[in-house]
């Protein structure tokens, strides 16, 4: 059971997880333009962070060079925090990430977040292309995080220095969809972001692990958990359900091993999907962390999710094909939190 004092609904910071979707018939170039437009709008609407995620070999996601697009978004905005949700640290030399985010923090002071994950963000063949090996030990990721923190802390005794990077206070978050990063975040006294939007069944157990084992640190005195939520909001429940068929198609394409660009909504799912596929889609809609509907429906379900989890912050993913509809979805969320 979670023993955390509940905040008022409108006191919960809202953030954005942008997967930089490439829509069917469009390009990565347009995806980046859409991400800039979205970031500028949600900044105006009062959202707290704008995070991008590292994925590779995914035709429908344009944020593979995550550090580069973070800089692009930060340069096109003024105040919103911009960061990674996340950088898959085992894909990279730790020194390179320290230098990249040191550069970003130097360019955009006090606006950069460094969220770290340990998954490859793609398939086995792509992992090999990224020079990852399959014989990594459980301890490798904690050791990498420790090494990264060391580069930021620096010291005269170090032979290798991250320039820029050394001496900068860049918030490090650990991301996860299981208990591993929850325990590591707690042990190191770091903020924790859990991927409730695709691992909903593990949300409460992971939060309990994090909160029950949290050790205060120099950077954080009390546990702080941000949870991912899929929200497809529209002016009516019916429109939202129709818009959500794009995300459902993307989910099925990934599960079938044939990832694709984000497809337009469909009117009649029975004409497109088999019974088994329809069942899989229905299963994906049962989660508390997937909310689809008009303003009243979204507000009610999001209130319930926050009350159930005692989230300190919510980061919203909205895989919507039409850019205007995607902007409207985030606007609705912002309006109901006002």
ZADO-1210 file (C-alpha; in nm, 4 decimals, padded with zeros to 6 digits):
<atoms>
<atom x="00.0000" y="00.0000" z="00.0000" code="UNK" pos="1"/>
<atom x="00.1241" y="00.3502" z="-00.0819" code="UNK" pos="2"/>
<atom x="00.1538" y="00.5865" z="00.2148" code="UNK" pos="3"/>
<atom x="00.1908" y="00.9237" z="00.0464" code="UNK" pos="4"/>
<atom x="-00.0027" y="01.2422" z="00.1080" code="UNK" pos="5"/>
<atom x="-00.2208" y="01.3281" z="-00.1904" code="UNK" pos="6"/>
<atom x="-00.1760" y="01.6618" z="-00.3644" code="UNK" pos="7"/>
<atom x="-00.4669" y="01.8548" z="-00.5051" code="UNK" pos="8"/>
<atom x="-00.5407" y="01.7568" z="-00.8637" code="UNK" pos="9"/>
<atom x="-00.4446" y="02.0969" z="-01.0044" code="UNK" pos="10"/>
<atom x="-00.1180" y="02.1030" z="-00.8071" code="UNK" pos="11"/>
<atom x="00.0307" y="01.8156" z="-01.0078" code="UNK" pos="12"/>
<atom x="00.2818" y="01.9380" z="-01.2697" code="UNK" pos="13"/>
<atom x="00.2084" y="01.8185" z="-01.6208" code="UNK" pos="14"/>
<atom x="00.4780" y="01.7361" z="-01.8745" code="UNK" pos="15"/>
<atom x="00.4967" y="01.6075" z="-02.2322" code="UNK" pos="16"/>
<atom x="00.6560" y="01.2935" z="-02.3721" code="UNK" pos="17"/>
<atom x="00.6951" y="01.3493" z="-02.7452" code="UNK" pos="18"/>
<atom x="00.7848" y="01.0444" z="-02.9531" code="UNK" pos="19"/>
<atom x="00.8346" y="01.2718" z="-03.2564" code="UNK" pos="20"/>
<atom x="00.5909" y="01.0626" z="-03.4623" code="UNK" pos="21"/>
<atom x="00.6452" y="01.0316" z="-03.8374" code="UNK" pos="22"/>
<atom x="00.3000" y="01.0010" z="-03.9877" code="UNK" pos="23"/>
<atom x="00.2088" y="00.7992" z="-04.2942" code="UNK" pos="24"/>
<atom x="00.2752" y="01.0076" z="-04.6049" code="UNK" pos="25"/>
<atom x="00.5011" y="01.2486" z="-04.4180" code="UNK" pos="26"/>
<atom x="00.8706" y="01.2794" z="-04.3282" code="UNK" pos="27"/>
<atom x="01.1073" y="01.3182" z="-04.0337" code="UNK" pos="28"/>
<atom x="01.1534" y="01.6817" z="-04.1344" code="UNK" pos="29"/>
<atom x="00.7830" y="01.7481" z="-04.0830" code="UNK" pos="30"/>
<atom x="00.7924" y="01.5525" z="-03.7572" code="UNK" pos="31"/>
<atom x="01.0545" y="01.7900" z="-03.6193" code="UNK" pos="32"/>
<atom x="00.8491" y="02.0926" z="-03.7283" code="UNK" pos="33"/>
<atom x="00.5487" y="01.9431" z="-03.5504" code="UNK" pos="34"/>
<atom x="00.7544" y="01.8820" z="-03.2351" code="UNK" pos="35"/>
<atom x="00.8693" y="02.2434" z="-03.2296" code="UNK" pos="36"/>
<atom x="00.5115" y="02.3648" z="-03.2713" code="UNK" pos="37"/>
<atom x="00.3914" y="02.1343" z="-02.9945" code="UNK" pos="38"/>
<atom x="00.6701" y="02.2446" z="-02.7583" code="UNK" pos="39"/>
<atom x="00.5934" y="02.6113" z="-02.8165" code="UNK" pos="40"/>
<atom x="00.2235" y="02.5566" z="-02.7478" code="UNK" pos="41"/>
<atom x="00.2618" y="02.3469" z="-02.4325" code="UNK" pos="42"/>
<atom x="00.5164" y="02.5961" z="-02.2977" code="UNK" pos="43"/>
<atom x="00.2517" y="02.8673" z="-02.3382" code="UNK" pos="44"/>
<atom x="-00.0076" y="02.6427" z="-02.1725" code="UNK" pos="45"/>
<atom x="00.2077" y="02.5919" z="-01.8623" code="UNK" pos="46"/>
<atom x="00.3475" y="02.2401" z="-01.9056" code="UNK" pos="47"/>
<atom x="00.6595" y="02.1701" z="-01.7003" code="UNK" pos="48"/>
<atom x="00.8853" y="01.9536" z="-01.9214" code="UNK" pos="49"/>
<atom x="00.9151" y="01.8403" z="-02.2803" code="UNK" pos="50"/>
<atom x="01.0949" y="01.5061" z="-02.3076" code="UNK" pos="51"/>
<atom x="01.1999" y="01.3050" z="-02.6123" code="UNK" pos="52"/>
<atom x="01.2811" y="00.9356" z="-02.6214" code="UNK" pos="53"/>
<atom x="01.5641" y="00.7419" z="-02.7834" code="UNK" pos="54"/>
<atom x="01.4385" y="00.4794" z="-03.0297" code="UNK" pos="55"/>
<atom x="01.6224" y="00.3216" z="-03.3207" code="UNK" pos="56"/>
<atom x="01.5155" y="00.1461" z="-03.6404" code="UNK" pos="57"/>
<atom x="01.1571" y="00.2674" z="-03.5912" code="UNK" pos="58"/>
<atom x="01.0052" y="00.4158" z="-03.9091" code="UNK" pos="59"/>
<atom x="00.7407" y="00.5999" z="-03.7079" code="UNK" pos="60"/>
<atom x="00.9685" y="00.7692" z="-03.4512" code="UNK" pos="61"/>
<atom x="01.2128" y="01.0445" z="-03.5492" code="UNK" pos="62"/>
<atom x="01.3960" y="01.1049" z="-03.2189" code="UNK" pos="63"/>
<atom x="01.6844" y="00.8579" z="-03.2625" code="UNK" pos="64"/>
<atom x="01.9495" y="01.1331" z="-03.2304" code="UNK" pos="65"/>
<atom x="01.7913" y="01.2389" z="-02.9029" code="UNK" pos="66"/>
<atom x="02.0505" y="01.4919" z="-02.7859" code="UNK" pos="67"/>
<atom x="02.0336" y="01.6736" z="-03.1195" code="UNK" pos="68"/>
<atom x="01.6559" y="01.7124" z="-03.1191" code="UNK" pos="69"/>
<atom x="01.6622" y="01.8191" z="-02.7512" code="UNK" pos="70"/>
<atom x="01.8891" y="02.1069" z="-02.8514" code="UNK" pos="71"/>
<atom x="01.6591" y="02.1918" z="-03.1420" code="UNK" pos="72"/>
<atom x="01.3529" y="02.2079" z="-02.9152" code="UNK" pos="73"/>
<atom x="01.5327" y="02.4024" z="-02.6418" code="UNK" pos="74"/>
<atom x="01.6483" y="02.6559" z="-02.9010" code="UNK" pos="75"/>
<atom x="01.2910" y="02.7066" z="-03.0231" code="UNK" pos="76"/>
<atom x="01.1448" y="02.7612" z="-02.6729" code="UNK" pos="77"/>
<atom x="01.2175" y="02.9956" z="-02.3841" code="UNK" pos="78"/>
<atom x="01.1465" y="02.8450" z="-02.0438" code="UNK" pos="79"/>
<atom x="01.0113" y="02.4892" z="-02.0543" code="UNK" pos="80"/>
<atom x="01.2531" y="02.2213" z="-01.9368" code="UNK" pos="81"/>
<atom x="01.3665" y="01.9934" z="-02.2203" code="UNK" pos="82"/>
<atom x="01.5178" y="01.6517" z="-02.1735" code="UNK" pos="83"/>
<atom x="01.5386" y="01.2831" z="-02.2490" code="UNK" pos="84"/>
<atom x="01.2783" y="01.0285" z="-02.1634" code="UNK" pos="85"/>
<atom x="01.5198" y="00.8753" z="-02.2052" code="UNK" pos="86"/>
<atom x="01.8736" y="00.8236" z="-02.3188" code="UNK" pos="87"/>
<atom x="01.9418" y="00.4492" z="-02.3263" code="UNK" pos="88"/>
<atom x="02.2769" y="00.4704" z="-02.1503" code="UNK" pos="89"/>
<atom x="02.4161" y="00.1251" z="-02.2428" code="UNK" pos="90"/>
<atom x="02.3953" y="00.2302" z="-02.6103" code="UNK" pos="91"/>
<atom x="02.6594" y="00.4973" z="-02.5532" code="UNK" pos="92"/>
<atom x="03.0004" y="00.5773" z="-02.4145" code="UNK" pos="93"/>
<atom x="02.9239" y="00.7460" z="-02.0830" code="UNK" pos="94"/>
<atom x="03.1754" y="01.0256" z="-02.1481" code="UNK" pos="95"/>
<atom x="02.9967" y="01.1169" z="-02.4730" code="UNK" pos="96"/>
<atom x="02.6609" y="01.1557" z="-02.2921" code="UNK" pos="97"/>
<atom x="02.8281" y="01.3711" z="-02.0254" code="UNK" pos="98"/>
<atom x="02.9747" y="01.5937" z="-02.2969" code="UNK" pos="99"/>
<atom x="02.6520" y="01.6114" z="-02.4976" code="UNK" pos="100"/>
<atom x="02.4370" y="01.7066" z="-02.2011" code="UNK" pos="101"/>
<atom x="02.7073" y="01.9312" z="-02.0649" code="UNK" pos="102"/>
<atom x="02.6914" y="02.1136" z="-02.3972" code="UNK" pos="103"/>
<atom x="02.3115" y="02.1335" z="-02.3833" code="UNK" pos="104"/>
<atom x="02.3142" y="02.2636" z="-02.0261" code="UNK" pos="105"/>
<atom x="02.5778" y="02.5217" z="-02.1188" code="UNK" pos="106"/>
<atom x="02.3661" y="02.6422" z="-02.4110" code="UNK" pos="107"/>
<atom x="02.0364" y="02.6356" z="-02.2181" code="UNK" pos="108"/>
<atom x="02.1188" y="02.6812" z="-01.8467" code="UNK" pos="109"/>
<atom x="01.8841" y="02.5257" z="-01.5882" code="UNK" pos="110"/>
<atom x="01.6531" y="02.3884" z="-01.8573" code="UNK" pos="111"/>
<atom x="01.7983" y="02.0441" z="-01.9379" code="UNK" pos="112"/>
<atom x="01.6945" y="01.7077" z="-01.7866" code="UNK" pos="113"/>
<atom x="01.8839" y="01.3825" z="-01.8354" code="UNK" pos="114"/>
<atom x="01.6540" y="01.0829" z="-01.8077" code="UNK" pos="115"/>
<atom x="01.8342" y="00.7486" z="-01.8329" code="UNK" pos="116"/>
<atom x="01.7119" y="00.4022" z="-01.9272" code="UNK" pos="117"/>
<atom x="01.8871" y="00.0699" z="-01.9775" code="UNK" pos="118"/>
<atom x="01.6840" y="-00.0905" z="-02.2599" code="UNK" pos="119"/>
<atom x="01.8194" y="-00.0828" z="-02.6179" code="UNK" pos="120"/>
<atom x="01.5183" y="00.1071" z="-02.7523" code="UNK" pos="121"/>
<atom x="01.4968" y="-00.1333" z="-03.0456" code="UNK" pos="122"/>
<atom x="01.5523" y="-00.4919" z="-03.1616" code="UNK" pos="123"/>
<atom x="01.8490" y="-00.7280" z="-03.1302" code="UNK" pos="124"/>
<atom x="01.9960" y="-00.6542" z="-03.4735" code="UNK" pos="125"/>
<atom x="01.9867" y="-00.2813" z="-03.4018" code="UNK" pos="126"/>
<atom x="02.1506" y="-00.3409" z="-03.0646" code="UNK" pos="127"/>
<atom x="02.4429" y="-00.5012" z="-03.2456" code="UNK" pos="128"/>
<atom x="02.4552" y="-00.2079" z="-03.4875" code="UNK" pos="129"/>
<atom x="02.4788" y="00.0217" z="-03.1839" code="UNK" pos="130"/>
<atom x="02.7743" y="-00.1899" z="-03.0653" code="UNK" pos="131"/>
<atom x="02.5824" y="-00.3240" z="-02.7679" code="UNK" pos="132"/>
<atom x="02.6561" y="-00.6768" z="-02.6523" code="UNK" pos="133"/>
<atom x="02.4150" y="-00.9316" z="-02.5134" code="UNK" pos="134"/>
<atom x="02.6451" y="-01.0390" z="-02.2286" code="UNK" pos="135"/>
<atom x="02.5887" y="-00.7252" z="-02.0201" code="UNK" pos="136"/>
<atom x="02.5700" y="-00.7848" z="-01.6478" code="UNK" pos="137"/>
<atom x="02.2989" y="-00.6476" z="-01.4171" code="UNK" pos="138"/>
<atom x="02.5618" y="-00.4298" z="-01.2512" code="UNK" pos="139"/>
<atom x="02.6681" y="-00.2596" z="-01.5747" code="UNK" pos="140"/>
<atom x="02.3916" y="00.0017" z="-01.5749" code="UNK" pos="141"/>
<atom x="02.4403" y="00.1152" z="-01.2114" code="UNK" pos="142"/>
<atom x="02.8145" y="00.1367" z="-01.2794" code="UNK" pos="143"/>
<atom x="02.7500" y="00.3500" z="-01.5885" code="UNK" pos="144"/>
<atom x="02.5224" y="00.5838" z="-01.3907" code="UNK" pos="145"/>
<atom x="02.7920" y="00.6159" z="-01.1258" code="UNK" pos="146"/>
<atom x="03.0517" y="00.6894" z="-01.3921" code="UNK" pos="147"/>
<atom x="02.8275" y="00.9529" z="-01.5509" code="UNK" pos="148"/>
<atom x="02.7716" y="01.1242" z="-01.2170" code="UNK" pos="149"/>
<atom x="03.1476" y="01.1214" z="-01.1680" code="UNK" pos="150"/>
<atom x="03.2021" y="01.3077" z="-01.4946" code="UNK" pos="151"/>
<atom x="02.9606" y="01.5797" z="-01.3863" code="UNK" pos="152"/>
<atom x="03.1161" y="01.6037" z="-01.0403" code="UNK" pos="153"/>
<atom x="03.4735" y="01.6028" z="-01.1743" code="UNK" pos="154"/>
<atom x="03.7789" y="01.6495" z="-00.9528" code="UNK" pos="155"/>
<atom x="04.1504" y="01.7119" z="-00.9803" code="UNK" pos="156"/>
<atom x="04.2250" y="01.3411" z="-00.9397" code="UNK" pos="157"/>
<atom x="04.0327" y="01.2495" z="-01.2547" code="UNK" pos="158"/>
<atom x="04.2379" y="01.1702" z="-01.5640" code="UNK" pos="159"/>
<atom x="03.9425" y="01.2206" z="-01.7999" code="UNK" pos="160"/>
<atom x="03.7222" y="01.5293" z="-01.7809" code="UNK" pos="161"/>
<atom x="03.3878" y="01.6033" z="-01.9495" code="UNK" pos="162"/>
<atom x="03.4292" y="01.9435" z="-02.1132" code="UNK" pos="163"/>
<atom x="03.1713" y="02.0911" z="-02.1084" code="UNK" pos="164"/>
<atom x="02.9881" y="01.8958" z="-01.8397" code="UNK" pos="165"/>
<atom x="03.2135" y="01.8923" z="-01.5370" code="UNK" pos="166"/>
<atom x="03.0751" y="02.0960" z="-01.2489" code="UNK" pos="167"/>
<atom x="02.7277" y="02.1374" z="-01.3994" code="UNK" pos="168"/>
<atom x="02.4125" y="02.0544" z="-01.2036" code="UNK" pos="169"/>
<atom x="02.2128" y="01.8542" z="-01.4582" code="UNK" pos="170"/>
<atom x="01.9177" y="01.6670" z="-01.3027" code="UNK" pos="171"/>
<atom x="01.9534" y="01.2936" z="-01.3590" code="UNK" pos="172"/>
<atom x="01.6372" y="01.0830" z="-01.3635" code="UNK" pos="173"/>
<atom x="01.6189" y="00.7056" z="-01.3823" code="UNK" pos="174"/>
<atom x="01.3464" y="00.5614" z="-01.6037" code="UNK" pos="175"/>
<atom x="01.1962" y="00.2188" z="-01.5823" code="UNK" pos="176"/>
<atom x="00.9134" y="-00.0200" z="-01.6567" code="UNK" pos="177"/>
<atom x="01.0002" y="-00.2699" z="-01.3808" code="UNK" pos="178"/>
<atom x="01.1408" y="-00.2696" z="-01.0291" code="UNK" pos="179"/>
<atom x="01.5094" y="-00.2494" z="-01.1257" code="UNK" pos="180"/>
<atom x="01.5335" y="00.1264" z="-01.1841" code="UNK" pos="181"/>
<atom x="01.2871" y="00.1906" z="-00.9009" code="UNK" pos="182"/>
<atom x="01.5297" y="00.0306" z="-00.6548" code="UNK" pos="183"/>
<atom x="01.8330" y="00.1988" z="-00.8087" code="UNK" pos="184"/>
<atom x="01.6631" y="00.5407" z="-00.8004" code="UNK" pos="185"/>
<atom x="01.5741" y="00.4862" z="-00.4368" code="UNK" pos="186"/>
<atom x="01.9272" y="00.3765" z="-00.3458" code="UNK" pos="187"/>
<atom x="02.0864" y="00.6767" z="-00.5163" code="UNK" pos="188"/>
<atom x="01.8237" y="00.9290" z="-00.4021" code="UNK" pos="189"/>
<atom x="01.7267" y="01.0287" z="-00.7563" code="UNK" pos="190"/>
<atom x="01.3905" y="01.1214" z="-00.9119" code="UNK" pos="191"/>
<atom x="01.2176" y="00.8286" z="-01.0813" code="UNK" pos="192"/>
<atom x="00.9998" y="00.8178" z="-01.3920" code="UNK" pos="193"/>
<atom x="00.7925" y="00.5047" z="-01.4474" code="UNK" pos="194"/>
<atom x="00.6519" y="00.4026" z="-01.7856" code="UNK" pos="195"/>
<atom x="00.2971" y="00.3424" z="-01.6656" code="UNK" pos="196"/>
<atom x="00.1736" y="00.4096" z="-02.0179" code="UNK" pos="197"/>
<atom x="00.3134" y="00.0767" z="-02.1414" code="UNK" pos="198"/>
<atom x="00.3735" y="-00.1198" z="-01.8191" code="UNK" pos="199"/>
<atom x="00.0628" y="-00.0319" z="-01.6134" code="UNK" pos="200"/>
<atom x="00.0478" y="-00.3567" z="-01.4154" code="UNK" pos="201"/>
<atom x="00.3851" y="-00.2850" z="-01.2534" code="UNK" pos="202"/>
<atom x="00.3152" y="00.0770" z="-01.1582" code="UNK" pos="203"/>
<atom x="00.2123" y="00.0334" z="-00.7953" code="UNK" pos="204"/>
<atom x="00.4757" y="-00.2343" z="-00.7126" code="UNK" pos="205"/>
<atom x="00.7488" y="-00.0154" z="-00.8657" code="UNK" pos="206"/>
<atom x="00.6299" y="00.2920" z="-00.6767" code="UNK" pos="207"/>
<atom x="00.6249" y="00.0984" z="-00.3512" code="UNK" pos="208"/>
<atom x="00.9811" y="-00.0210" z="-00.4092" code="UNK" pos="209"/>
<atom x="01.0951" y="00.3323" z="-00.4835" code="UNK" pos="210"/>
<atom x="00.9177" y="00.5070" z="-00.1979" code="UNK" pos="211"/>
<atom x="00.9776" y="00.2423" z="00.0691" code="UNK" pos="212"/>
<atom x="01.3516" y="00.2225" z="-00.0016" code="UNK" pos="213"/>
<atom x="01.4291" y="00.5867" z="-00.0808" code="UNK" pos="214"/>
<atom x="01.7482" y="00.7305" z="00.0698" code="UNK" pos="215"/>
<atom x="01.7754" y="01.1114" z="00.0783" code="UNK" pos="216"/>
<atom x="02.0657" y="01.2498" z="-00.1249" code="UNK" pos="217"/>
<atom x="02.2312" y="01.5805" z="-00.1991" code="UNK" pos="218"/>
<atom x="01.9970" y="01.6310" z="-00.4940" code="UNK" pos="219"/>
<atom x="01.6685" y="01.5040" z="-00.3484" code="UNK" pos="220"/>
<atom x="01.5435" y="01.4841" z="00.0104" code="UNK" pos="221"/>
<atom x="01.2148" y="01.3036" z="-00.0579" code="UNK" pos="222"/>
<atom x="01.1066" y="01.0579" z="-00.3296" code="UNK" pos="223"/>
<atom x="00.9721" y="01.2169" z="-00.6461" code="UNK" pos="224"/>
<atom x="00.7905" y="01.0012" z="-00.9009" code="UNK" pos="225"/>
<atom x="00.6716" y="01.1078" z="-01.2447" code="UNK" pos="226"/>
<atom x="00.4370" y="00.8658" z="-01.4235" code="UNK" pos="227"/>
<atom x="00.3730" y="00.8240" z="-01.7946" code="UNK" pos="228"/>
<atom x="00.0131" y="00.8359" z="-01.9157" code="UNK" pos="229"/>
<atom x="-00.1358" y="00.7992" z="-02.2646" code="UNK" pos="230"/>
<atom x="-00.4016" y="01.0672" z="-02.3116" code="UNK" pos="231"/>
<atom x="-00.6058" y="01.1085" z="-02.6277" code="UNK" pos="232"/>
<atom x="-00.8406" y="01.3992" z="-02.5604" code="UNK" pos="233"/>
<atom x="-01.0914" y="01.5575" z="-02.7960" code="UNK" pos="234"/>
<atom x="-01.4083" y="01.7628" z="-02.7694" code="UNK" pos="235"/>
<atom x="-01.6197" y="01.4446" z="-02.7544" code="UNK" pos="236"/>
<atom x="-01.5658" y="01.0882" z="-02.6389" code="UNK" pos="237"/>
<atom x="-01.6502" y="00.9621" z="-02.9872" code="UNK" pos="238"/>
<atom x="-01.3884" y="01.1774" z="-03.1590" code="UNK" pos="239"/>
<atom x="-01.1234" y="01.0754" z="-02.9066" code="UNK" pos="240"/>
<atom x="-01.1977" y="00.7063" z="-02.9592" code="UNK" pos="241"/>
<atom x="-01.1615" y="00.7557" z="-03.3352" code="UNK" pos="242"/>
<atom x="-00.8305" y="00.9444" z="-03.2964" code="UNK" pos="243"/>
<atom x="-00.6996" y="00.6700" z="-03.0671" code="UNK" pos="244"/>
<atom x="-00.7163" y="00.4113" z="-03.3458" code="UNK" pos="245"/>
<atom x="-00.3873" y="00.5546" z="-03.4797" code="UNK" pos="246"/>
<atom x="-00.2037" y="00.4681" z="-03.1591" code="UNK" pos="247"/>
<atom x="-00.3715" y="00.1290" z="-03.1496" code="UNK" pos="248"/>
<atom x="-00.2541" y="00.0534" z="-03.5044" code="UNK" pos="249"/>
<atom x="00.0991" y="00.1541" z="-03.4079" code="UNK" pos="250"/>
<atom x="00.0903" y="-00.0707" z="-03.1025" code="UNK" pos="251"/>
<atom x="-00.0214" y="-00.3676" z="-03.3111" code="UNK" pos="252"/>
<atom x="00.2460" y="-00.3040" z="-03.5729" code="UNK" pos="253"/>
<atom x="00.5172" y="-00.3059" z="-03.3061" code="UNK" pos="254"/>
<atom x="00.3833" y="-00.6189" z="-03.1396" code="UNK" pos="255"/>
<atom x="00.3750" y="-00.7975" z="-03.4742" code="UNK" pos="256"/>
<atom x="00.7390" y="-00.7072" z="-03.5405" code="UNK" pos="257"/>
<atom x="00.6491" y="-00.4785" z="-03.8324" code="UNK" pos="258"/>
<atom x="00.6737" y="-00.1246" z="-03.6940" code="UNK" pos="259"/>
<atom x="00.5314" y="00.1372" z="-03.9242" code="UNK" pos="260"/>
<atom x="00.4705" y="00.5082" z="-03.9536" code="UNK" pos="261"/>
<atom x="00.1807" y="00.6457" z="-03.7517" code="UNK" pos="262"/>
<atom x="-00.1310" y="00.5713" z="-03.9540" code="UNK" pos="263"/>
<atom x="-00.4476" y="00.7816" z="-03.9881" code="UNK" pos="264"/>
<atom x="-00.7524" y="00.6891" z="-03.7792" code="UNK" pos="265"/>
<atom x="-00.9888" y="00.4244" z="-03.9101" code="UNK" pos="266"/>
<atom x="-01.3675" y="00.4247" z="-03.9042" code="UNK" pos="267"/>
<atom x="-01.4398" y="00.0533" z="-03.8789" code="UNK" pos="268"/>
<atom x="-01.1843" y="-00.1556" z="-03.6920" code="UNK" pos="269"/>
<atom x="-01.3676" y="-00.4779" z="-03.7850" code="UNK" pos="270"/>
<atom x="-01.2676" y="-00.4251" z="-04.1466" code="UNK" pos="271"/>
<atom x="-00.8980" y="-00.3871" z="-04.0621" code="UNK" pos="272"/>
<atom x="-00.8176" y="-00.6105" z="-03.7664" code="UNK" pos="273"/>
<atom x="-00.8703" y="-00.9754" z="-03.6875" code="UNK" pos="274"/>
<atom x="-01.0566" y="-01.0885" z="-03.3747" code="UNK" pos="275"/>
<atom x="-00.7244" y="-01.1543" z="-03.2004" code="UNK" pos="276"/>
<atom x="-00.5975" y="-00.8091" z="-03.2915" code="UNK" pos="277"/>
<atom x="-00.9181" y="-00.6485" z="-03.1698" code="UNK" pos="278"/>
<atom x="-00.8779" y="-00.8325" z="-02.8397" code="UNK" pos="279"/>
<atom x="-00.5228" y="-00.7018" z="-02.8087" code="UNK" pos="280"/>
<atom x="-00.6451" y="-00.3468" z="-02.8718" code="UNK" pos="281"/>
<atom x="-00.9214" y="-00.3846" z="-02.6138" code="UNK" pos="282"/>
<atom x="-00.6622" y="-00.5083" z="-02.3649" code="UNK" pos="283"/>
<atom x="-00.4508" y="-00.1978" z="-02.4251" code="UNK" pos="284"/>
<atom x="-00.7504" y="00.0226" z="-02.3421" code="UNK" pos="285"/>
<atom x="-00.8143" y="-00.1372" z="-02.0032" code="UNK" pos="286"/>
<atom x="-00.5205" y="00.0356" z="-01.8366" code="UNK" pos="287"/>
<atom x="-00.5676" y="00.3238" z="-01.5918" code="UNK" pos="288"/>
<atom x="-00.2719" y="00.4850" z="-01.7678" code="UNK" pos="289"/>
<atom x="-00.4453" y="00.5025" z="-02.1067" code="UNK" pos="290"/>
<atom x="-00.7142" y="00.7699" z="-02.1043" code="UNK" pos="291"/>
<atom x="-00.9304" y="00.8388" z="-02.4090" code="UNK" pos="292"/>
<atom x="-01.2259" y="01.0746" z="-02.4184" code="UNK" pos="293"/>
<atom x="-01.3752" y="01.4197" z="-02.4020" code="UNK" pos="294"/>
<atom x="-01.2812" y="01.6738" z="-02.1328" code="UNK" pos="295"/>
<atom x="-01.5072" y="01.5330" z="-01.8585" code="UNK" pos="296"/>
<atom x="-01.3985" y="01.1741" z="-01.9210" code="UNK" pos="297"/>
<atom x="-01.0299" y="01.2632" z="-01.9287" code="UNK" pos="298"/>
<atom x="-01.0477" y="01.4736" z="-01.6148" code="UNK" pos="299"/>
<atom x="-01.2322" y="01.2061" z="-01.4190" code="UNK" pos="300"/>
<atom x="-00.9969" y="00.9264" z="-01.5221" code="UNK" pos="301"/>
<atom x="-00.6824" y="01.1326" z="-01.4710" code="UNK" pos="302"/>
<atom x="-00.8024" y="01.2375" z="-01.1253" code="UNK" pos="303"/>
<atom x="-00.8553" y="00.8698" z="-01.0410" code="UNK" pos="304"/>
<atom x="-00.5087" y="00.7782" z="-01.1706" code="UNK" pos="305"/>
<atom x="-00.3384" y="01.0508" z="-00.9672" code="UNK" pos="306"/>
<atom x="-00.5351" y="00.9617" z="-00.6538" code="UNK" pos="307"/>
<atom x="-00.4523" y="00.5928" z="-00.6940" code="UNK" pos="308"/>
<atom x="-00.0791" y="00.6420" z="-00.7565" code="UNK" pos="309"/>
<atom x="-00.0121" y="00.9655" z="-00.5631" code="UNK" pos="310"/>
<atom x="00.2010" y="01.0747" z="-00.8587" code="UNK" pos="311"/>
<atom x="00.4190" y="01.3803" z="-00.8018" code="UNK" pos="312"/>
<atom x="00.4080" y="01.4626" z="-01.1726" code="UNK" pos="313"/>
<atom x="00.2425" y="01.3216" z="-01.4851" code="UNK" pos="314"/>
<atom x="00.4076" y="01.3061" z="-01.8276" code="UNK" pos="315"/>
<atom x="00.1596" y="01.2774" z="-02.1126" code="UNK" pos="316"/>
<atom x="00.2065" y="01.0894" z="-02.4389" code="UNK" pos="317"/>
<atom x="-00.0411" y="01.1536" z="-02.7225" code="UNK" pos="318"/>
<atom x="00.0151" y="00.9572" z="-03.0418" code="UNK" pos="319"/>
<atom x="-00.2295" y="01.1415" z="-03.2656" code="UNK" pos="320"/>
<atom x="-00.2056" y="01.1450" z="-03.6447" code="UNK" pos="321"/>
<atom x="-00.3350" y="01.4956" z="-03.7151" code="UNK" pos="322"/>
<atom x="-00.1173" y="01.7769" z="-03.5763" code="UNK" pos="323"/>
<atom x="-00.4106" y="02.0088" z="-03.5034" code="UNK" pos="324"/>
<atom x="-00.5880" y="01.7314" z="-03.3143" code="UNK" pos="325"/>
<atom x="-00.2681" y="01.6566" z="-03.1191" code="UNK" pos="326"/>
<atom x="-00.2381" y="02.0218" z="-03.0179" code="UNK" pos="327"/>
<atom x="-00.6057" y="02.0266" z="-02.9184" code="UNK" pos="328"/>
<atom x="-00.5587" y="01.7161" z="-02.7040" code="UNK" pos="329"/>
<atom x="-00.2852" y="01.8809" z="-02.4981" code="UNK" pos="330"/>
<atom x="-00.4845" y="02.2043" z="-02.4835" code="UNK" pos="331"/>
<atom x="-00.7809" y="02.0201" z="-02.3321" code="UNK" pos="332"/>
<atom x="-00.5568" y="01.8669" z="-02.0649" code="UNK" pos="333"/>
<atom x="-00.4100" y="02.2090" z="-01.9869" code="UNK" pos="334"/>
<atom x="-00.7554" y="02.3678" z="-01.9622" code="UNK" pos="335"/>
<atom x="-00.8904" y="02.1136" z="-01.7161" code="UNK" pos="336"/>
<atom x="-00.5855" y="02.1503" z="-01.4919" code="UNK" pos="337"/>
<atom x="-00.6210" y="02.5282" z="-01.4795" code="UNK" pos="338"/>
</atoms>
